[in-house]
Amino acid sequence: MCLAVPSKIIQINDMIAKVDVDGVIRETSIMLIDDPKIGDYVIVHAGFAISKVDEDAALQTLEDMRTILANESDHTPDN
């Protein structure tokens, strides 16, 4: 299973971008998307940005993921 997490482009150098994945910085190829710009949110798969995503949708997705992860950790049985 693959989970797509919105990533914000923070730097571009040729066809490689540094993206912020909710606080984690990674490098990704941007050769597959049209007109990438710093500040764009993209979906990354296997090291390639495969599509742009609307900023509002990206921020809501990240918030929803944080909420789900927080709820899961609250319901984890003690070992």
C-alpha positions as a Markdown table, in Angstrom:
| # | Residue | x | y | z |
|---|---|---|---|---|
| 1 | Met | 0.0 | 0.0 | 0.0 |
| 2 | Cys | 1.2 | 3.5 | -0.8 |
| 3 | Leu | 0.2 | 6.6 | 1.1 |
| 4 | Ala | 0.5 | 10.0 | -0.6 |
| 5 | Val | 1.6 | 12.8 | 1.7 |
| 6 | Pro | 1.5 | 16.4 | 0.4 |
| 7 | Ser | 5.0 | 17.8 | 0.3 |
| 8 | Lys | 5.9 | 21.5 | -0.1 |
| 9 | Ile | 8.6 | 22.6 | -2.5 |
| 10 | Ile | 11.1 | 24.7 | -0.6 |
| 11 | Gln | 14.0 | 24.8 | -3.1 |
| 12 | Ile | 14.6 | 24.0 | -6.7 |
| 13 | Asn | 17.9 | 23.2 | -8.4 |
| 14 | Asp | 17.5 | 22.1 | -12.0 |
| 15 | Met | 15.0 | 19.3 | -12.0 |
| 16 | Ile | 15.6 | 18.3 | -8.3 |
| 17 | Ala | 13.6 | 20.0 | -5.5 |
| 18 | Lys | 13.9 | 19.9 | -1.8 |
| 19 | Val | 10.5 | 19.3 | -0.3 |
| 20 | Asp | 9.2 | 19.6 | 3.2 |
| 21 | Val | 7.2 | 16.6 | 4.2 |
| 22 | Asp | 5.6 | 17.8 | 7.5 |
| 23 | Gly | 9.0 | 18.9 | 8.8 |
| 24 | Val | 11.2 | 16.3 | 7.1 |
| 25 | Ile | 13.3 | 17.6 | 4.2 |
| 26 | Arg | 13.7 | 15.3 | 1.2 |
| 27 | Glu | 14.9 | 15.5 | -2.3 |
| 28 | Thr | 12.6 | 14.6 | -5.2 |
| 29 | Ser | 12.6 | 14.8 | -9.0 |
| 30 | Ile | 10.2 | 17.4 | -10.4 |
| 31 | Met | 10.7 | 16.4 | -14.0 |
| 32 | Leu | 7.2 | 14.9 | -14.3 |
| 33 | Ile | 5.2 | 18.0 | -13.3 |
| 34 | Asp | 4.5 | 21.2 | -15.3 |
| 35 | Asp | 5.9 | 24.5 | -14.1 |
| 36 | Pro | 7.0 | 23.6 | -10.5 |
| 37 | Lys | 7.5 | 26.6 | -8.2 |
| 38 | Ile | 8.7 | 27.1 | -4.7 |
| 39 | Gly | 5.7 | 27.0 | -2.4 |
| 40 | Asp | 3.8 | 24.5 | -4.5 |
| 41 | Tyr | 2.5 | 21.3 | -2.8 |
| 42 | Val | 3.1 | 18.1 | -4.7 |
| 43 | Ile | 2.4 | 14.4 | -4.2 |
| 44 | Val | 5.7 | 12.4 | -4.3 |
| 45 | His | 5.9 | 8.7 | -5.3 |
| 46 | Ala | 9.1 | 6.7 | -5.5 |
| 47 | Gly | 11.2 | 9.9 | -5.5 |
| 48 | Phe | 9.2 | 11.7 | -8.2 |
| 49 | Ala | 6.7 | 14.5 | -7.8 |
| 50 | Ile | 3.8 | 13.1 | -9.8 |
| 51 | Ser | 1.2 | 15.9 | -9.4 |
| 52 | Lys | 0.5 | 19.3 | -7.8 |
| 53 | Val | -2.1 | 19.6 | -5.2 |
| 54 | Asp | -4.1 | 22.6 | -4.0 |
| 55 | Glu | -2.6 | 24.3 | -0.9 |
| 56 | Asp | -5.8 | 24.2 | 1.1 |
| 57 | Ala | -6.3 | 20.5 | 0.3 |
| 58 | Ala | -2.7 | 19.8 | 1.2 |
| 59 | Leu | -2.9 | 21.6 | 4.6 |
| 60 | Gln | -6.2 | 19.8 | 5.4 |
| 61 | Thr | -4.7 | 16.4 | 4.5 |
| 62 | Leu | -1.7 | 17.0 | 6.7 |
| 63 | Glu | -3.9 | 18.1 | 9.6 |
| 64 | Asp | -6.2 | 15.1 | 9.2 |
| 65 | Met | -3.1 | 12.8 | 9.2 |
| 66 | Arg | -1.8 | 14.4 | 12.4 |
| 67 | Thr | -5.2 | 13.9 | 14.0 |
| 68 | Ile | -5.4 | 10.2 | 12.9 |
| 69 | Leu | -1.9 | 9.5 | 14.2 |
| 70 | Ala | -2.6 | 11.2 | 17.5 |
| 71 | Asn | -5.8 | 9.2 | 18.0 |
| 72 | Glu | -4.1 | 6.0 | 17.2 |
| 73 | Ser | -1.3 | 6.6 | 19.7 |
| 74 | Asp | -4.0 | 7.5 | 22.3 |
| 75 | His | -5.6 | 4.1 | 21.8 |
| 76 | Thr | -2.5 | 1.9 | 21.7 |
| 77 | Pro | -2.7 | -0.7 | 24.4 |
| 78 | Asp | 0.1 | -0.6 | 27.0 |
| 79 | Asn | 2.7 | -3.4 | 26.6 |
